[in-house]
Amino acid sequence: MGIAIPLIGIVVTVVVGGSGSDGDSKAPSANTAPAPEQRNTPPGNGTSGSAAAPSGQTEQSPAGTSGPADRPAKVLFGPGTVTATTSSRYVDLDTSPPLVTPSGKAADLVFGFLFGKPDLVTEGSSPTLAPLPAGGPDPTAADCAEAVRKRGSYLGGELALGSRFCAVTDEGRTAYVKLTSVPAGEAPVRMEVTVWDPAG
């Protein structure tokens, strides 16, 4: 009988201790992550078990879709007509509409009327003017920026009806200029101008 009492005590301890631990193992712990089947992921969306992007971050656009860099540049002016004359021949492209004035203050382009046929140069001889081939579609802001980067000069070359140019202003804007009148003698030079604001 003396042996039976300790044996009964051991059996009772094992049964009581075992049932308590079973109950605890079924209750979720605050320190454990929920099982995958308990997550609130809609079935069949292909993202089961993956975490969402943190707040404030954006996903990359798939190839072939437009992103911020693909958006068209903001137009400051144009297309619109601008006219230079012998008395007002300095063109400031950083205003809307562009200013044509008698002095070179803040000018980007200068028309000269010295030798019977107008010529075109940049103010201060900066290499920010790129002649474009005749014909073809009108360039974009990005096309003009690239043309000036590759072929920028301070000279416009020989002017004719339809002569086309890209320019970058002293404030970083990009412009497209197309002559719409025949440059001759001291006749006014009319041009169609589009100016884009800098990107960003």
N, C-alpha and C positions, 0 to 999 in steps of 0.2 A: 504494500500500500504506500509505503514511503517513496517508492520509485514512481508510482502512478501519478502522484500529485505534481511533481515537477514536469512530467511528460505532458500532462493536460495543460499546464501553464504555458509550455512552449507552443503547443498546437494552437491555443487561443491567441497567443501573441502573433503568430504567423498569419492566422486568418484575419484578425482585426487589422494588423499592419498592412496586409496585402490589399484588403478592400479599401482602405483609406488612400493608398497610393494609386489604385485604379481610378478612384473618383477624381483625384487630382490630375491624373494624366489626361482625362477627358475634358477638363476645363481649359480653355485657352489661356495662356500666360500673357501678361502684359508685355513681357520682354521678347516674345517670339513673333516672327512675321506670320501673317496668315498664309495658309496653304495656297498654292496657285489657283485652285478651283474656287477660292473665296474672294479673289480679286474682282473688282468691278469692271472687267474688260468685256465688251460686247462680243458674243461668239461670232466667229466667221469673218472678223475684220483683218485677219492676218497679222495682228500685232499682239497676240496673246503672250503675256510674259514680258513685253518690252515696256520700258518706262517712257512717259511723254517727255517732250523737250521742256527744259526748265523755262519758267516764265521769263519773258523779255527776249527770248531767242527766237529766231525764225529759221525755218527749214530752207535749204537751198532749193532754188527753182530747178526742175528737171531740165535736161539739155533741150534746147530749142524753144524754151519759153522766155518771155521777156522779164528782165529784172530792172532795177533802177538804172543801170548803165545803158540799157537799151531804150529808155524813154527819150522822146525827142527833146532837144534843147529848147529852153524858154526863149521866145522871140521878144526882144526889146522893141524893135521897130521893123515894120515892113511885111511884105515887100511894098515899097513906096518910092515915089519919085523925089529925087534931090537934084538941084541945079547949081552948078558952079559958074561964075562969070569972071571977067577980068578984074572986077572990083571986089568980089567975094569969092576967093578961090581956095581957102583953107577949110577942110571938112573935118569936123569933130564927130566921130561915129559913136561916142559914148553917151549921147543924149537922144531923146525921143521927142520929136524927129531929130535927125542929125543936124547940127548947126554948120552953116557955111558962112564964114566971116572973113573980113579983110586982113586979120592978123593970124599969126601962127600959134597963139596961146591955146594949148590943149588939143591942137589939131592932130589928126592921124594921117590924112592924105592932103597933098597939095597939087593943084593943077597949075602948070606954067603956061603962059601965053606969049612967049618971047619970040619964037621963030616962025610965026605964021601958022603953026599947027600946035594945038595943046599937047602937053606931055603930063605924065602923072608920076609923082614920086612920094615917098613917105616923109613925114616931118622928122627932121634930125637924121635922115639917112639910115633909119633902123631897118633891118632885114625882115619886115613884117608884111610884105606884099608878095603875092604869088600869082602871076598871070596863069589863066586857064586856057586850054584849047578851045577853039571856036566850036559852037554847037554843043550837043550833048545835054543831058538833064541838068537842072539846077543842083548845085551841091548842097549837102547838109552842113550843119555846124561842124560835125566831126570830119567831114571831107575837107572843109576849108582849113581847119586846124592842122590836119595832116599835110595838106598842100603847102602851107606856110612853113611847117616844120621841115619838110623835105627840100623845098625850092624857094624859100623866102629870100627876097631881094628888096632893095629900096627903089628900084626902077620898074616902071610899068611897061616899058617898051613902046613900040609904035601903037598909037591908038586908032581905032576904027569903029564904025558902027557895029555893035555886038561884041566888042572886046569885053572880056570877063576877067574878074580878079577876086581872089580871096585875100582878106587882111585880118590881122590881129591888132586890136587897139592897145593903147598904152595902159588901159585898165583891164586888159585881159579878155575883152569880148572878141567874138569872131564875127566877121562880116563878109557878105557877098555883094559885089558891085558889078553891074552890067551896063555898058554905055547904050543909051537908047536914042542918041542923036549923032549926026555925023560931026566929029570934031574938026572944025575948020576955022582958021583965022582967029578972030576974037569973038566968035559966036558962042553963046552959052553952051555948056556941056551938061546934057541931061543924062541921068543914070537911074537905074532901078536898084534900090539898096535894101538888103535885109541884114539886120544885126541881131545876134543871139547873145544872151547873158552867159557868163561863165558857168560851167557845170558845177554842181554841188552847192 
